Amino acid sequence: MPSEIDLRPATAEDSDFCFQVHRAALGEYVAAVWGWDDETQRGYHDRVFAPSRWQVITVDGADAGVLVVEHRPAEVFLGRIELDPRYQSRGIGGRLLRWLSGVAAERGQPLTLEVLAVNPRAHAFYVRHGFRETGRNSRKILLARTPDQED
């Protein structure tokens, strides 16, 4: 039976949940690039956490992850899609990407994102969903899916 996936606006009370999801989903990759220091990472999280722009992904009513999307003038930028590992590999991220691709296509804009170069699993996930590399540096790979691409 398919899971019910929904989004709800984040609140200030979701800050710790969002940090814990980030640590569980991406901690090993952040550690590989910059090293993981809980205090440093918590400080960074506290600076970037913006409840008015963040959404909590829910699955069957339970908080499961975090979504941050920026509607920029020339693109829809996927700033963050992170799922608690208990919810990964269940098609949830793919369903959200297909929905976001539709939103970007309606706007006539590409859906863009960055992925850490040390995260081959995430890179492969995005490529499977029609994203193409548009640039890279030593730490990040830039990916885009244009509105004319088909699933």
PyMOL commands that set and color helices and strands:
alter all, ss='L'
color gray80, all
select helices_A, chain A and resi 12-33+38-48+85-87+92-107+120-128
alter helices_A, ss='H'
color red, helices_A
select strands_A, chain A and resi 5-9+54-59+62-71+76-83+111-116+132-136+140-145
alter strands_A, ss='S'
color yellow, strands_A
deselect
rebuild
show_as cartoon
